[in-house]
Amino acid sequence: MADRWQLLFDAAILVIILIGIWRFRDPRAASSGNLLVGLALFCALGIVIFRSPAQTPWIAGGALAVGALGGLSVARRVNMTQIPATIGFQNGAGGLASCLVSFVELSRGSAVSGIGEAAGVFALVVGAVTFSGSMVASGKLAGLVRQAPLAIRGHRGILAAGLAIALALGFGLMAASGSARAALAGGALLASLLCGILFSIRVGGADMPVLISLLNAWSGLSAGFCGVVMQSQVLTACGATVAASGLILTHAMCRAMNRSLAAVLLGGAYAPPPAGLREAPTAQPQDAGHGPGDGEGAAASDPFVRAAELIHAAANVIVVPGYGMALAHAQRSTVQLANRIRQLGKEVKFAVHPLAGRMPGHMHVLLAEAEIDPDLLFDLDEVNSEFAAADLAVVVGACDVVNPAASSVPGTPISGMPILEAQQAKGVVVCNLDDRPGYSGVDNPLYRDAKTVLLLGDAAETLARLMERVQ
């Protein structure tokens, strides 16, 4: 009877979690979905404590209090541009938790079966790789580690050898006993940590959305294996859900880049941009700009006046936000400008590229924070065909995702990558910090297009000046 009630409670918790995840599809319901998932996990924790020995609730309660206070403290300090680095850190923390639990269980030989021990080995290796890899990724996203990819001589061979050693030591401990088990588990742990570092340093800053998605999947995978060791149906099912969703998201990110996962993670899919392509950036002050009509009088030479004229003349406008918008904390200014344009009777849409932020969904969260109407948000496949009929494209802090060189210049990091076809609009206004290349290092010919008005400088300040003229 007890087992029947346990299964019933576990199934109820899983149903609540799935309902919460399903609600993530709608921006208006995502907040309540997040609360539902949190409630379900809290209930799962309560059930685990209830089933445990008498001394466990005090230990678990103390750990829960420390973790909750630490998480609350971090969450209150983190701004939206730091969210990708924070998510990377959280992925690593999840992997570390699974790794440590499996390490303890394997070291003392408490796994109930051969399948349990094998699952423990995978949880240990995958969790450790996830932890160290996520720490490197988080450091790159926070600017603490060099964002450019770093490859050492024989990188792939060393990585493959490290994984082979980690797995060999892990499965070797299944036949050992006593202190030998702990020693082999420790060796597997160290080898896996090294593999995680080697794995992540090879991925550049521009490919962070793919890496974060994959590490998220791996943290779920390690949790699922850990659930097998702990004989917890809830942990196994939740881990499998996270792993599956992370892999689906990883596939979507690779499609957005038009590159295979192996090409992103192992490199070698492209050559450096030709010397003639990477031109020196135009030296201009931060408040400078240029565009059609320069030299036709004082008003015409003012790029802000010209940009305002294009907005007033346009019937439909497509706004393209990018990571530069996040860095400038300009999401509210961008939404305010869009709302002002709508008040003028214009049609406005936001075109969001899957790689616009440093992690999947980052741009949607930023714009949601600015209280955008969710009906204005459109993904690449939904809106790309509309640029040709658009009167104006307003680019805010985006470069690589609107770079026409992706389809016209071979042998670059973005060659073949689907972009938002902003260059097809009748007019283009670009609000970027400068006219230098983006993360890819590929010069953007859109900046030199005769129909483009460049408003260079801090995006929040630039948009504020533009708003003054759009009345």
TORKOL-4160 file (C-alpha; in steps of 0.2 Angstrom, whole numbers, padded with zeros to 4 digits, m for minus):
471
<pt num="1" X="0000" Y="0000" Z="0000"/>
<pt num="2" X="0014" Y="0012" Z="0004"/>
<pt num="3" X="0022" Y="0009" Z="m0013"/>
<pt num="4" X="0006" Y="0013" Z="m0021"/>
<pt num="5" X="0004" Y="0029" Z="m0012"/>
<pt num="6" X="0022" Y="0034" Z="m0016"/>
<pt num="7" X="0019" Y="0031" Z="m0034"/>
<pt num="8" X="0003" Y="0041" Z="m0034"/>
<pt num="9" X="0012" Y="0056" Z="m0026"/>
<pt num="10" X="0027" Y="0055" Z="m0038"/>
<pt num="11" X="0015" Y="0054" Z="m0053"/>
<pt num="12" X="0005" Y="0069" Z="m0046"/>
<pt num="13" X="0021" Y="0079" Z="m0044"/>
<pt num="14" X="0026" Y="0075" Z="m0062"/>
<pt num="15" X="0010" Y="0080" Z="m0069"/>
<pt num="16" X="0011" Y="0097" Z="m0060"/>
<pt num="17" X="0029" Y="0100" Z="m0067"/>
<pt num="18" X="0023" Y="0096" Z="m0085"/>
<pt num="19" X="0008" Y="0108" Z="m0083"/>
<pt num="20" X="0020" Y="0121" Z="m0077"/>
<pt num="21" X="0032" Y="0118" Z="m0092"/>
<pt num="22" X="0018" Y="0118" Z="m0104"/>
<pt num="23" X="0013" Y="0135" Z="m0098"/>
<pt num="24" X="0030" Y="0142" Z="m0103"/>
<pt num="25" X="0024" Y="0143" Z="m0121"/>
<pt num="26" X="0014" Y="0158" Z="m0117"/>
<pt num="27" X="0023" Y="0173" Z="m0111"/>
<pt num="28" X="0008" Y="0179" Z="m0101"/>
<pt num="29" X="0007" Y="0162" Z="m0092"/>
<pt num="30" X="0026" Y="0159" Z="m0090"/>
<pt num="31" X="0026" Y="0167" Z="m0073"/>
<pt num="32" X="0013" Y="0155" Z="m0066"/>
<pt num="33" X="0021" Y="0140" Z="m0074"/>
<pt num="34" X="0037" Y="0144" Z="m0065"/>
<pt num="35" X="0028" Y="0145" Z="m0049"/>
<pt num="36" X="0019" Y="0128" Z="m0052"/>
<pt num="37" X="0036" Y="0120" Z="m0056"/>
<pt num="38" X="0043" Y="0127" Z="m0040"/>
<pt num="39" X="0029" Y="0121" Z="m0030"/>
<pt num="40" X="0030" Y="0104" Z="m0037"/>
<pt num="41" X="0048" Y="0103" Z="m0033"/>
<pt num="42" X="0045" Y="0109" Z="m0015"/>
<pt num="43" X="0032" Y="0096" Z="m0013"/>
<pt num="44" X="0045" Y="0083" Z="m0019"/>
<pt num="45" X="0057" Y="0089" Z="m0007"/>
<pt num="46" X="0045" Y="0087" Z="0007"/>
<pt num="47" X="0041" Y="0069" Z="0002"/>
<pt num="48" X="0059" Y="0065" Z="0002"/>
<pt num="49" X="0062" Y="0072" Z="0019"/>
<pt num="50" X="0046" Y="0063" Z="0026"/>
<pt num="51" X="0052" Y="0046" Z="0020"/>
<pt num="52" X="0070" Y="0049" Z="0027"/>
<pt num="53" X="0077" Y="0044" Z="0044"/>
<pt num="54" X="0073" Y="0056" Z="0059"/>
<pt num="55" X="0089" Y="0066" Z="0059"/>
<pt num="56" X="0087" Y="0070" Z="0040"/>
<pt num="57" X="0074" Y="0084" Z="0041"/>
<pt num="58" X="0086" Y="0094" Z="0051"/>
<pt num="59" X="0100" Y="0092" Z="0039"/>
<pt num="60" X="0089" Y="0095" Z="0024"/>
<pt num="61" X="0081" Y="0110" Z="0032"/>
<pt num="62" X="0097" Y="0118" Z="0036"/>
<pt num="63" X="0104" Y="0115" Z="0018"/>
<pt num="64" X="0088" Y="0121" Z="0011"/>
<pt num="65" X="0089" Y="0137" Z="0021"/>
<pt num="66" X="0107" Y="0141" Z="0016"/>
<pt num="67" X="0103" Y="0137" Z="m0002"/>
<pt num="68" X="0087" Y="0148" Z="m0002"/>
<pt num="69" X="0096" Y="0163" Z="0006"/>
<pt num="70" X="0111" Y="0162" Z="m0006"/>
<pt num="71" X="0099" Y="0160" Z="m0021"/>
<pt num="72" X="0089" Y="0175" Z="m0015"/>
<pt num="73" X="0104" Y="0186" Z="m0012"/>
<pt num="74" X="0111" Y="0182" Z="m0030"/>
<pt num="75" X="0095" Y="0184" Z="m0038"/>
<pt num="76" X="0092" Y="0202" Z="m0031"/>
<pt num="77" X="0110" Y="0207" Z="m0037"/>
<pt num="78" X="0109" Y="0200" Z="m0054"/>
<pt num="79" X="0103" Y="0211" Z="m0068"/>
<pt num="80" X="0096" Y="0205" Z="m0085"/>
<pt num="81" X="0112" Y="0206" Z="m0094"/>
<pt num="82" X="0120" Y="0194" Z="m0081"/>
<pt num="83" X="0107" Y="0181" Z="m0082"/>
<pt num="84" X="0116" Y="0171" Z="m0095"/>
<pt num="85" X="0131" Y="0169" Z="m0084"/>
<pt num="86" X="0120" Y="0165" Z="m0069"/>
<pt num="87" X="0111" Y="0152" Z="m0079"/>
<pt num="88" X="0128" Y="0144" Z="m0084"/>
<pt num="89" X="0133" Y="0144" Z="m0065"/>
<pt num="90" X="0116" Y="0136" Z="m0061"/>
<pt num="91" X="0118" Y="0122" Z="m0074"/>
<pt num="92" X="0135" Y="0119" Z="m0066"/>
<pt num="93" X="0128" Y="0118" Z="m0049"/>
<pt num="94" X="0115" Y="0105" Z="m0054"/>
<pt num="95" X="0129" Y="0095" Z="m0062"/>
<pt num="96" X="0140" Y="0096" Z="m0046"/>
<pt num="97" X="0125" Y="0090" Z="m0035"/>
<pt num="98" X="0122" Y="0075" Z="m0046"/>
<pt num="99" X="0141" Y="0072" Z="m0046"/>
<pt num="100" X="0143" Y="0073" Z="m0028"/>
<pt num="101" X="0129" Y="0061" Z="m0023"/>
<pt num="102" X="0135" Y="0048" Z="m0036"/>
<pt num="103" X="0153" Y="0050" Z="m0029"/>
<pt num="104" X="0147" Y="0046" Z="m0011"/>
<pt num="105" X="0136" Y="0032" Z="m0017"/>
<pt num="106" X="0149" Y="0024" Z="m0028"/>
<pt num="107" X="0163" Y="0026" Z="m0015"/>
<pt num="108" X="0154" Y="0017" Z="m0001"/>
<pt num="109" X="0147" Y="0004" Z="m0013"/>
<pt num="110" X="0129" Y="0007" Z="m0009"/>
<pt num="111" X="0121" Y="0006" Z="m0026"/>
<pt num="112" X="0108" Y="m0008" Z="m0026"/>
<pt num="113" X="0112" Y="m0016" Z="m0042"/>
<pt num="114" X="0124" Y="m0016" Z="m0057"/>
<pt num="115" X="0112" Y="m0005" Z="m0066"/>
<pt num="116" X="0112" Y="0007" Z="m0052"/>
<pt num="117" X="0131" Y="0007" Z="m0051"/>
<pt num="118" X="0133" Y="0010" Z="m0070"/>
<pt num="119" X="0120" Y="0024" Z="m0069"/>
<pt num="120" X="0131" Y="0031" Z="m0054"/>
<pt num="121" X="0146" Y="0031" Z="m0065"/>
<pt num="122" X="0138" Y="0041" Z="m0079"/>
<pt num="123" X="0130" Y="0053" Z="m0067"/>
<pt num="124" X="0148" Y="0056" Z="m0059"/>
<pt num="125" X="0156" Y="0059" Z="m0076"/>
<pt num="126" X="0142" Y="0069" Z="m0085"/>
<pt num="127" X="0139" Y="0079" Z="m0069"/>
<pt num="128" X="0158" Y="0083" Z="m0067"/>
<pt num="129" X="0160" Y="0088" Z="m0085"/>
<pt num="130" X="0144" Y="0099" Z="m0084"/>
<pt num="131" X="0151" Y="0107" Z="m0068"/>
<pt num="132" X="0168" Y="0112" Z="m0075"/>
<pt num="133" X="0162" Y="0116" Z="m0092"/>
<pt num="134" X="0148" Y="0127" Z="m0085"/>
<pt num="135" X="0160" Y="0137" Z="m0074"/>
<pt num="136" X="0171" Y="0140" Z="m0090"/>
<pt num="137" X="0155" Y="0145" Z="m0100"/>
<pt num="138" X="0149" Y="0156" Z="m0086"/>
<pt num="139" X="0166" Y="0165" Z="m0085"/>
<pt num="140" X="0165" Y="0168" Z="m0103"/>
<pt num="141" X="0148" Y="0175" Z="m0102"/>
<pt num="142" X="0153" Y="0186" Z="m0087"/>
<pt num="143" X="0169" Y="0192" Z="m0096"/>
<pt num="144" X="0180" Y="0184" Z="m0084"/>
<pt num="145" X="0187" Y="0172" Z="m0096"/>
<pt num="146" X="0193" Y="0175" Z="m0114"/>
<pt num="147" X="0178" Y="0173" Z="m0125"/>
<pt num="148" X="0187" Y="0168" Z="m0141"/>
<pt num="149" X="0189" Y="0149" Z="m0143"/>
<pt num="150" X="0205" Y="0142" Z="m0137"/>
<pt num="151" X="0212" Y="0126" Z="m0145"/>
<pt num="152" X="0228" Y="0117" Z="m0139"/>
<pt num="153" X="0238" Y="0105" Z="m0150"/>
<pt num="154" X="0229" Y="0089" Z="m0151"/>
<pt num="155" X="0214" Y="0096" Z="m0142"/>
<pt num="156" X="0202" Y="0083" Z="m0149"/>
<pt num="157" X="0213" Y="0068" Z="m0145"/>
<pt num="158" X="0217" Y="0074" Z="m0127"/>
<pt num="159" X="0198" Y="0077" Z="m0124"/>
<pt num="160" X="0194" Y="0059" Z="m0131"/>
<pt num="161" X="0208" Y="0052" Z="m0120"/>
<pt num="162" X="0202" Y="0061" Z="m0105"/>
<pt num="163" X="0184" Y="0054" Z="m0107"/>
<pt num="164" X="0190" Y="0037" Z="m0110"/>
<pt num="165" X="0201" Y="0037" Z="m0094"/>
<pt num="166" X="0186" Y="0044" Z="m0084"/>
<pt num="167" X="0174" Y="0031" Z="m0090"/>
<pt num="168" X="0188" Y="0017" Z="m0088"/>
<pt num="169" X="0191" Y="0022" Z="m0070"/>
<pt num="170" X="0172" Y="0024" Z="m0066"/>
<pt num="171" X="0168" Y="0006" Z="m0073"/>
<pt num="172" X="0184" Y="m0001" Z="m0065"/>
<pt num="173" X="0178" Y="0004" Z="m0047"/>
<pt num="174" X="0162" Y="m0007" Z="m0050"/>
<pt num="175" X="0174" Y="m0022" Z="m0048"/>
<pt num="176" X="0184" Y="m0015" Z="m0033"/>
<pt num="177" X="0180" Y="m0013" Z="m0015"/>
<pt num="178" X="0185" Y="m0003" Z="0000"/>
<pt num="179" X="0197" Y="0011" Z="m0002"/>
<pt num="180" X="0201" Y="0007" Z="m0020"/>
<pt num="181" X="0183" Y="0012" Z="m0024"/>
<pt num="182" X="0185" Y="0029" Z="m0017"/>
<pt num="183" X="0202" Y="0031" Z="m0026"/>
<pt num="184" X="0195" Y="0026" Z="m0043"/>
<pt num="185" X="0180" Y="0037" Z="m0040"/>
<pt num="186" X="0191" Y="0052" Z="m0036"/>
<pt num="187" X="0202" Y="0048" Z="m0052"/>
<pt num="188" X="0186" Y="0048" Z="m0063"/>
<pt num="189" X="0180" Y="0064" Z="m0055"/>
<pt num="190" X="0197" Y="0073" Z="m0058"/>
<pt num="191" X="0198" Y="0067" Z="m0076"/>
<pt num="192" X="0180" Y="0072" Z="m0079"/>
<pt num="193" X="0183" Y="0090" Z="m0072"/>
<pt num="194" X="0198" Y="0092" Z="m0084"/>
<pt num="195" X="0187" Y="0086" Z="m0099"/>
<pt num="196" X="0174" Y="0099" Z="m0095"/>
<pt num="197" X="0187" Y="0113" Z="m0095"/>
<pt num="198" X="0194" Y="0107" Z="m0112"/>
<pt num="199" X="0177" Y="0105" Z="m0119"/>
<pt num="200" X="0171" Y="0123" Z="m0115"/>
<pt num="201" X="0187" Y="0133" Z="m0119"/>
<pt num="202" X="0185" Y="0127" Z="m0137"/>
<pt num="203" X="0168" Y="0135" Z="m0139"/>
<pt num="204" X="0169" Y="0154" Z="m0143"/>
<pt num="205" X="0158" Y="0168" Z="m0136"/>
<pt num="206" X="0147" Y="0168" Z="m0152"/>
<pt num="207" X="0142" Y="0150" Z="m0150"/>
<pt num="208" X="0137" Y="0152" Z="m0131"/>
<pt num="209" X="0118" Y="0149" Z="m0135"/>
<pt num="210" X="0122" Y="0131" Z="m0141"/>
<pt num="211" X="0134" Y="0128" Z="m0127"/>
<pt num="212" X="0122" Y="0134" Z="m0113"/>
<pt num="213" X="0108" Y="0123" Z="m0121"/>
<pt num="214" X="0119" Y="0108" Z="m0121"/>
<pt num="215" X="0126" Y="0110" Z="m0104"/>
<pt num="216" X="0108" Y="0112" Z="m0098"/>
<pt num="217" X="0103" Y="0095" Z="m0106"/>
<pt num="218" X="0118" Y="0087" Z="m0098"/>
<pt num="219" X="0114" Y="0093" Z="m0081"/>
<pt num="220" X="0097" Y="0085" Z="m0083"/>
<pt num="221" X="0105" Y="0069" Z="m0089"/>
<pt num="222" X="0116" Y="0068" Z="m0074"/>
<pt num="223" X="0101" Y="0071" Z="m0063"/>
<pt num="224" X="0092" Y="0057" Z="m0072"/>
<pt num="225" X="0106" Y="0045" Z="m0069"/>
<pt num="226" X="0107" Y="0051" Z="m0051"/>
<pt num="227" X="0089" Y="0047" Z="m0049"/>
<pt num="228" X="0092" Y="0029" Z="m0054"/>
<pt num="229" X="0106" Y="0028" Z="m0041"/>
<pt num="230" X="0094" Y="0035" Z="m0028"/>
<pt num="231" X="0079" Y="0025" Z="m0034"/>
<pt num="232" X="0069" Y="0041" Z="m0036"/>
<pt num="233" X="0056" Y="0041" Z="m0049"/>
<pt num="234" X="0053" Y="0060" Z="m0048"/>
<pt num="235" X="0072" Y="0064" Z="m0050"/>
<pt num="236" X="0074" Y="0052" Z="m0064"/>
<pt num="237" X="0059" Y="0059" Z="m0073"/>
<pt num="238" X="0063" Y="0077" Z="m0070"/>
<pt num="239" X="0081" Y="0074" Z="m0076"/>
<pt num="240" X="0075" Y="0066" Z="m0092"/>
<pt num="241" X="0063" Y="0080" Z="m0095"/>
<pt num="242" X="0077" Y="0093" Z="m0093"/>
<pt num="243" X="0089" Y="0083" Z="m0104"/>
<pt num="244" X="0076" Y="0081" Z="m0118"/>
<pt num="245" X="0071" Y="0099" Z="m0118"/>
<pt num="246" X="0089" Y="0104" Z="m0118"/>
<pt num="247" X="0093" Y="0093" Z="m0133"/>
<pt num="248" X="0078" Y="0100" Z="m0142"/>
<pt num="249" X="0084" Y="0117" Z="m0139"/>
<pt num="250" X="0102" Y="0113" Z="m0144"/>
<pt num="251" X="0096" Y="0107" Z="m0160"/>
<pt num="252" X="0085" Y="0123" Z="m0163"/>
<pt num="253" X="0101" Y="0133" Z="m0160"/>
<pt num="254" X="0111" Y="0123" Z="m0172"/>
<pt num="255" X="0098" Y="0125" Z="m0185"/>
<pt num="256" X="0098" Y="0144" Z="m0182"/>
<pt num="257" X="0117" Y="0144" Z="m0185"/>
<pt num="258" X="0115" Y="0132" Z="m0200"/>
<pt num="259" X="0129" Y="0122" Z="m0192"/>
<pt num="260" X="0131" Y="0105" Z="m0185"/>
<pt num="261" X="0133" Y="0102" Z="m0166"/>
<pt num="262" X="0150" Y="0094" Z="m0170"/>
<pt num="263" X="0156" Y="0110" Z="m0180"/>
<pt num="264" X="0151" Y="0121" Z="m0166"/>
<pt num="265" X="0159" Y="0111" Z="m0152"/>
<pt num="266" X="0174" Y="0104" Z="m0160"/>
<pt num="267" X="0178" Y="0119" Z="m0172"/>
<pt num="268" X="0185" Y="0117" Z="m0190"/>
<pt num="269" X="0169" Y="0121" Z="m0199"/>
<pt num="270" X="0176" Y="0138" Z="m0206"/>
<pt num="271" X="0191" Y="0147" Z="m0210"/>
<pt num="272" X="0196" Y="0164" Z="m0203"/>
<pt num="273" X="0188" Y="0179" Z="m0213"/>
<pt num="274" X="0198" Y="0184" Z="m0228"/>
<pt num="275" X="0209" Y="0199" Z="m0225"/>
<pt num="276" X="0200" Y="0210" Z="m0237"/>
<pt num="277" X="0184" Y="0206" Z="m0227"/>
<pt num="278" X="0188" Y="0212" Z="m0210"/>
<pt num="279" X="0190" Y="0231" Z="m0214"/>
<pt num="280" X="0196" Y="0243" Z="m0200"/>
<pt num="281" X="0181" Y="0251" Z="m0192"/>
<pt num="282" X="0176" Y="0269" Z="m0196"/>
<pt num="283" X="0183" Y="0281" Z="m0184"/>
<pt num="284" X="0169" Y="0291" Z="m0177"/>
<pt num="285" X="0164" Y="0299" Z="m0161"/>
<pt num="286" X="0150" Y="0289" Z="m0151"/>
<pt num="287" X="0137" Y="0301" Z="m0155"/>
<pt num="288" X="0141" Y="0302" Z="m0174"/>
<pt num="289" X="0130" Y="0295" Z="m0188"/>
<pt num="290" X="0128" Y="0295" Z="m0206"/>
<pt num="291" X="0115" Y="0290" Z="m0219"/>
<pt num="292" X="0105" Y="0296" Z="m0234"/>
<pt num="293" X="0104" Y="0314" Z="m0236"/>
<pt num="294" X="0120" Y="0319" Z="m0228"/>
<pt num="295" X="0127" Y="0335" Z="m0235"/>
<pt num="296" X="0110" Y="0342" Z="m0240"/>
<pt num="297" X="0109" Y="0356" Z="m0227"/>
<pt num="298" X="0110" Y="0356" Z="m0208"/>
<pt num="299" X="0094" Y="0346" Z="m0205"/>
<pt num="300" X="0098" Y="0333" Z="m0218"/>
<pt num="301" X="0115" Y="0331" Z="m0211"/>
<pt num="302" X="0108" Y="0327" Z="m0194"/>
<pt num="303" X="0106" Y="0308" Z="m0194"/>
<pt num="304" X="0093" Y="0309" Z="m0180"/>
<pt num="305" X="0082" Y="0320" Z="m0191"/>
<pt num="306" X="0084" Y="0308" Z="m0205"/>
<pt num="307" X="0080" Y="0293" Z="m0195"/>
<pt num="308" X="0064" Y="0303" Z="m0188"/>
<pt num="309" X="0059" Y="0307" Z="m0206"/>
<pt num="310" X="0060" Y="0288" Z="m0211"/>
<pt num="311" X="0050" Y="0283" Z="m0196"/>
<pt num="312" X="0036" Y="0296" Z="m0200"/>
<pt num="313" X="0036" Y="0291" Z="m0218"/>
<pt num="314" X="0035" Y="0272" Z="m0214"/>
<pt num="315" X="0018" Y="0263" Z="m0213"/>
<pt num="316" X="0026" Y="0247" Z="m0206"/>
<pt num="317" X="0042" Y="0245" Z="m0196"/>
<pt num="318" X="0051" Y="0230" Z="m0190"/>
<pt num="319" X="0062" Y="0232" Z="m0175"/>
<pt num="320" X="0077" Y="0220" Z="m0173"/>
<pt num="321" X="0084" Y="0219" Z="m0155"/>
<pt num="322" X="0102" Y="0212" Z="m0152"/>
<pt num="323" X="0113" Y="0208" Z="m0137"/>
<pt num="324" X="0120" Y="0226" Z="m0138"/>
<pt num="325" X="0103" Y="0232" Z="m0133"/>
<pt num="326" X="0105" Y="0221" Z="m0117"/>
<pt num="327" X="0122" Y="0228" Z="m0114"/>
<pt num="328" X="0116" Y="0246" Z="m0115"/>
<pt num="329" X="0101" Y="0241" Z="m0104"/>
<pt num="330" X="0091" Y="0249" Z="m0118"/>
<pt num="331" X="0076" Y="0237" Z="m0118"/>
<pt num="332" X="0064" Y="0249" Z="m0111"/>
<pt num="333" X="0069" Y="0263" Z="m0122"/>
<pt num="334" X="0067" Y="0251" Z="m0137"/>
<pt num="335" X="0049" Y="0246" Z="m0132"/>
<pt num="336" X="0045" Y="0264" Z="m0128"/>
<pt num="337" X="0051" Y="0269" Z="m0146"/>
<pt num="338" X="0040" Y="0255" Z="m0153"/>
<pt num="339" X="0025" Y="0261" Z="m0143"/>
<pt num="340" X="0027" Y="0279" Z="m0149"/>
<pt num="341" X="0028" Y="0273" Z="m0167"/>
<pt num="342" X="0012" Y="0263" Z="m0165"/>
<pt num="343" X="0004" Y="0278" Z="m0157"/>
<pt num="344" X="0008" Y="0287" Z="m0174"/>
<pt num="345" X="m0003" Y="0274" Z="m0182"/>
<pt num="346" X="0011" Y="0263" Z="m0189"/>
<pt num="347" X="0012" Y="0244" Z="m0189"/>
<pt num="348" X="0027" Y="0238" Z="m0178"/>
<pt num="349" X="0034" Y="0220" Z="m0176"/>
<pt num="350" X="0049" Y="0214" Z="m0167"/>
<pt num="351" X="0060" Y="0201" Z="m0176"/>
<pt num="352" X="0070" Y="0191" Z="m0164"/>
<pt num="353" X="0084" Y="0180" Z="m0170"/>
<pt num="354" X="0087" Y="0164" Z="m0160"/>
<pt num="355" X="0105" Y="0169" Z="m0157"/>
<pt num="356" X="0101" Y="0187" Z="m0153"/>
<pt num="357" X="0106" Y="0185" Z="m0135"/>
<pt num="358" X="0119" Y="0175" Z="m0126"/>
<pt num="359" X="0107" Y="0161" Z="m0122"/>
<pt num="360" X="0091" Y="0154" Z="m0129"/>
<pt num="361" X="0076" Y="0165" Z="m0125"/>
<pt num="362" X="0087" Y="0179" Z="m0117"/>
<pt num="363" X="0080" Y="0192" Z="m0129"/>
<pt num="364" X="0062" Y="0187" Z="m0126"/>
<pt num="365" X="0065" Y="0189" Z="m0107"/>
<pt num="366" X="0073" Y="0206" Z="m0109"/>
<pt num="367" X="0058" Y="0212" Z="m0119"/>
<pt num="368" X="0046" Y="0205" Z="m0107"/>
<pt num="369" X="0054" Y="0214" Z="m0093"/>
<pt num="370" X="0051" Y="0230" Z="m0103"/>
<pt num="371" X="0033" Y="0225" Z="m0103"/>
<pt num="372" X="0031" Y="0223" Z="m0122"/>
<pt num="373" X="0015" Y="0217" Z="m0130"/>
<pt num="374" X="0019" Y="0198" Z="m0133"/>
<pt num="375" X="0009" Y="0199" Z="m0149"/>
<pt num="376" X="0023" Y="0210" Z="m0157"/>
<pt num="377" X="0036" Y="0197" Z="m0155"/>
<pt num="378" X="0040" Y="0186" Z="m0170"/>
<pt num="379" X="0054" Y="0173" Z="m0173"/>
<pt num="380" X="0065" Y="0172" Z="m0188"/>
<pt num="381" X="0055" Y="0160" Z="m0198"/>
<pt num="382" X="0039" Y="0170" Z="m0195"/>
<pt num="383" X="0044" Y="0187" Z="m0200"/>
<pt num="384" X="0059" Y="0186" Z="m0212"/>
<pt num="385" X="0049" Y="0186" Z="m0228"/>
<pt num="386" X="0041" Y="0202" Z="m0222"/>
<pt num="387" X="0057" Y="0213" Z="m0223"/>
<pt num="388" X="0055" Y="0215" Z="m0242"/>
<pt num="389" X="0039" Y="0224" Z="m0240"/>
<pt num="390" X="0044" Y="0234" Z="m0224"/>
<pt num="391" X="0046" Y="0252" Z="m0226"/>
<pt num="392" X="0059" Y="0253" Z="m0211"/>
<pt num="393" X="0070" Y="0241" Z="m0201"/>
<pt num="394" X="0076" Y="0248" Z="m0184"/>
<pt num="395" X="0091" Y="0238" Z="m0178"/>
<pt num="396" X="0096" Y="0240" Z="m0160"/>
<pt num="397" X="0112" Y="0233" Z="m0154"/>
<pt num="398" X="0112" Y="0219" Z="m0167"/>
<pt num="399" X="0126" Y="0215" Z="m0179"/>
<pt num="400" X="0129" Y="0197" Z="m0184"/>
<pt num="401" X="0111" Y="0192" Z="m0185"/>
<pt num="402" X="0108" Y="0205" Z="m0198"/>
<pt num="403" X="0125" Y="0204" Z="m0207"/>
<pt num="404" X="0122" Y="0201" Z="m0226"/>
<pt num="405" X="0140" Y="0193" Z="m0227"/>
<pt num="406" X="0132" Y="0177" Z="m0220"/>
<pt num="407" X="0125" Y="0173" Z="m0237"/>
<pt num="408" X="0137" Y="0182" Z="m0248"/>
<pt num="409" X="0154" Y="0179" Z="m0241"/>
<pt num="410" X="0161" Y="0161" Z="m0239"/>
<pt num="411" X="0173" Y="0154" Z="m0226"/>
<pt num="412" X="0168" Y="0165" Z="m0211"/>
<pt num="413" X="0161" Y="0160" Z="m0194"/>
<pt num="414" X="0143" Y="0165" Z="m0200"/>
<pt num="415" X="0144" Y="0159" Z="m0218"/>
<pt num="416" X="0127" Y="0150" Z="m0221"/>
<pt num="417" X="0119" Y="0156" Z="m0205"/>
<pt num="418" X="0101" Y="0162" Z="m0208"/>
<pt num="419" X="0100" Y="0180" Z="m0204"/>
<pt num="420" X="0086" Y="0193" Z="m0202"/>
<pt num="421" X="0085" Y="0201" Z="m0219"/>
<pt num="422" X="0085" Y="0219" Z="m0213"/>
<pt num="423" X="0094" Y="0224" Z="m0228"/>
<pt num="424" X="0079" Y="0221" Z="m0239"/>
<pt num="425" X="0068" Y="0234" Z="m0230"/>
<pt num="426" X="0066" Y="0251" Z="m0240"/>
<pt num="427" X="0076" Y="0260" Z="m0226"/>
<pt num="428" X="0086" Y="0255" Z="m0211"/>
<pt num="429" X="0091" Y="0264" Z="m0195"/>
<pt num="430" X="0105" Y="0256" Z="m0185"/>
<pt num="431" X="0107" Y="0261" Z="m0166"/>
<pt num="432" X="0123" Y="0253" Z="m0162"/>
<pt num="433" X="0138" Y="0258" Z="m0150"/>
<pt num="434" X="0150" Y="0258" Z="m0166"/>
<pt num="435" X="0151" Y="0251" Z="m0183"/>
<pt num="436" X="0164" Y="0237" Z="m0178"/>
<pt num="437" X="0161" Y="0219" Z="m0182"/>
<pt num="438" X="0151" Y="0208" Z="m0170"/>
<pt num="439" X="0157" Y="0193" Z="m0161"/>
<pt num="440" X="0161" Y="0184" Z="m0177"/>
<pt num="441" X="0173" Y="0197" Z="m0182"/>
<pt num="442" X="0165" Y="0199" Z="m0199"/>
<pt num="443" X="0163" Y="0216" Z="m0206"/>
<pt num="444" X="0144" Y="0221" Z="m0209"/>
<pt num="445" X="0141" Y="0229" Z="m0226"/>
<pt num="446" X="0124" Y="0234" Z="m0220"/>
<pt num="447" X="0132" Y="0249" Z="m0211"/>
<pt num="448" X="0139" Y="0255" Z="m0228"/>
<pt num="449" X="0122" Y="0253" Z="m0237"/>
<pt num="450" X="0116" Y="0270" Z="m0245"/>
<pt num="451" X="0099" Y="0267" Z="m0237"/>
<pt num="452" X="0106" Y="0265" Z="m0219"/>
<pt num="453" X="0106" Y="0278" Z="m0206"/>
<pt num="454" X="0119" Y="0275" Z="m0193"/>
<pt num="455" X="0115" Y="0282" Z="m0175"/>
<pt num="456" X="0131" Y="0277" Z="m0166"/>
<pt num="457" X="0133" Y="0278" Z="m0147"/>
<pt num="458" X="0125" Y="0271" Z="m0131"/>
<pt num="459" X="0109" Y="0263" Z="m0137"/>
<pt num="460" X="0099" Y="0270" Z="m0122"/>
<pt num="461" X="0105" Y="0288" Z="m0125"/>
<pt num="462" X="0103" Y="0286" Z="m0144"/>
<pt num="463" X="0085" Y="0280" Z="m0143"/>
<pt num="464" X="0081" Y="0294" Z="m0131"/>
<pt num="465" X="0087" Y="0307" Z="m0143"/>
<pt num="466" X="0078" Y="0299" Z="m0157"/>
<pt num="467" X="0062" Y="0299" Z="m0146"/>
<pt num="468" X="0063" Y="0318" Z="m0145"/>
<pt num="469" X="0062" Y="0319" Z="m0164"/>
<pt num="470" X="0048" Y="0306" Z="m0166"/>
<pt num="471" X="0033" Y="0317" Z="m0160"/>
